[in-house]
Amino acid sequence: MVCLSERLQSQALEYARLWGLQNVDADWLEQPGFHLCLDDSGLYLQEGAGGKAQVQVDFCAGATAHRRQFGGGMGQDIAKAVGITGAYKPSVIDATAGLGRDTFVLASLGCRVDAHERQPVVAALLADGLRRAEADPEVGEIVARIRLHFGSSHDLLVPAATIAEQPDVVYLDPMFGDDAKGSAQVKKDMQAFRQLVGADMDADDLLQRALDCARCRVVVKRGRKAAPLANRKPSYQLLGKSSRFDVYSKAKVEALVE
Ligand SMILES: C[S@@+](CC[C@H](N)C(=O)[O-])C[C@H]1O[C@@H](n2cnc3c(N)ncnc32)[C@H](O)[C@@H]1O
């Protein structure tokens, strides 16, 4: 990580400690490839020296803010797949959080979300985006519903001791090398993200873990034409333009009766 502001040195040290990253001098930017940079705009991934910030988590502006305002609210397929209604906001574990876009959509629709991310650079970018959003008057309340956990869902997804502690829904959106989730139009930032993360080759194993943990259902986001995760037939599917949601139902999604 390259810290580009004298003022942010202690924050850079803290990030390095939290995410196991190495702080390097700005000369390092001359090297080809992607660099994680910290400046007054926050933490971002940039390609080469003087390149543009290509990957940054920003919940307050850009596409995320646009989707929050004009994305269709509870009419969105993700909301239907997870089972959100006006009266009921299921608790969710997003076991493959990535840059947190789906996590944020679910939180903006009222769900409490525990987000798991195992890739340290991705987790650092997400944590930094959440930290900046906390102070925002419009989205601070939304990100307060999100808790980020750094680690693998292969370890973090464990069946809860009591029903009350179970998440209602486990949500999975693993990365696939040959995934058709809009691959023709994958934008530059997503190409950088893909290079960083690679394919999640162990994703099939997550499905049974998720089913063991969720109280009501597991939702898997897939490329529209991709095979189901672990080749396991879902209870039903919601088809979108480039992606689809496979829903594995366990019980009717409804509030726990005390
Ligand atoms: C396709 S991205 C998720 C994108 C995310 N849904 C979004 O809206 O930004 C998949 C992410 O899941 C993470 N991941 C995959 N398997 C994981 C696991 N077992 N535990 C934690 N994170 C995992 C990857 O590191 C990657 O960042």
The ligand as an SDF file (V2000), in Angstrom:
LIG
                    3D

 27 29  0  0  0  0  0  0  0  0999 V2000
  -18.1950  -11.8000   -7.3610 C   0  0  0  0  0  0  0  0  0  0  0  0
  -17.4830  -11.1080   -5.9270 S   0  0  0  0  0  0  0  0  0  0  0  0
  -18.8860  -10.5780   -4.9930 C   0  0  0  0  0  0  0  0  0  0  0  0
  -19.4450   -9.2890   -5.4680 C   0  0  0  0  0  0  0  0  0  0  0  0
  -20.4550   -8.7360   -4.4970 C   0  0  0  0  0  0  0  0  0  0  0  0
  -21.6730   -9.5310   -4.4760 N   0  0  0  0  0  0  0  0  0  0  0  0
  -20.7680   -7.3000   -4.7780 C   0  0  0  0  0  0  0  0  0  0  0  0
  -21.9590   -6.9860   -4.9460 O   0  0  0  0  0  0  0  0  0  0  0  0
  -19.8500   -6.4670   -4.7720 O   0  0  0  0  0  0  0  0  0  0  0  0
  -16.9990  -12.5020   -4.9770 C   0  0  0  0  0  0  0  0  0  0  0  0
  -16.2240  -12.1290   -3.7140 C   0  0  0  0  0  0  0  0  0  0  0  0
  -16.3780  -13.1760   -2.7810 O   0  0  0  0  0  0  0  0  0  0  0  0
  -15.1590  -13.3890   -2.1250 C   0  0  0  0  0  0  0  0  0  0  0  0
  -15.1790  -14.7820   -1.6470 N   0  0  0  0  0  0  0  0  0  0  0  0
  -15.2530  -15.8980   -2.4040 C   0  0  0  0  0  0  0  0  0  0  0  0
  -15.2770  -16.9970   -1.6350 N   0  0  0  0  0  0  0  0  0  0  0  0
  -15.2420  -16.5500   -0.3510 C   0  0  0  0  0  0  0  0  0  0  0  0
  -15.2370  -17.2050    0.9070 C   0  0  0  0  0  0  0  0  0  0  0  0
  -15.2470  -18.5430    1.0020 N   0  0  0  0  0  0  0  0  0  0  0  0
  -15.1930  -16.4590    2.0280 N   0  0  0  0  0  0  0  0  0  0  0  0
  -15.1670  -15.1080    1.9570 C   0  0  0  0  0  0  0  0  0  0  0  0
  -15.1380  -14.4190    0.7820 N   0  0  0  0  0  0  0  0  0  0  0  0
  -15.1790  -15.1400   -0.3520 C   0  0  0  0  0  0  0  0  0  0  0  0
  -14.1080  -13.1210   -3.1840 C   0  0  0  0  0  0  0  0  0  0  0  0
  -12.8510  -12.7990   -2.5940 O   0  0  0  0  0  0  0  0  0  0  0  0
  -14.7330  -11.9490   -3.9300 C   0  0  0  0  0  0  0  0  0  0  0  0
  -14.3110  -10.7280   -3.3800 O   0  0  0  0  0  0  0  0  0  0  0  0
  1  2  1  0
  2  3  1  0
  2 10  1  0
  3  4  1  0
  4  5  1  0
  5  6  1  0
  5  7  1  0
  7  8  2  0
  7  9  1  0
 10 11  1  0
 11 12  1  0
 11 26  1  0
 12 13  1  0
 13 14  1  0
 13 24  1  0
 14 15  1  0
 14 23  1  0
 15 16  2  0
 16 17  1  0
 17 18  1  0
 17 23  2  0
 18 19  1  0
 18 20  2  0
 20 21  1  0
 21 22  2  0
 22 23  1  0
 24 25  1  0
 24 26  1  0
 26 27  1  0
M  CHG  2   2   1   9  -1
M  END
$$$$
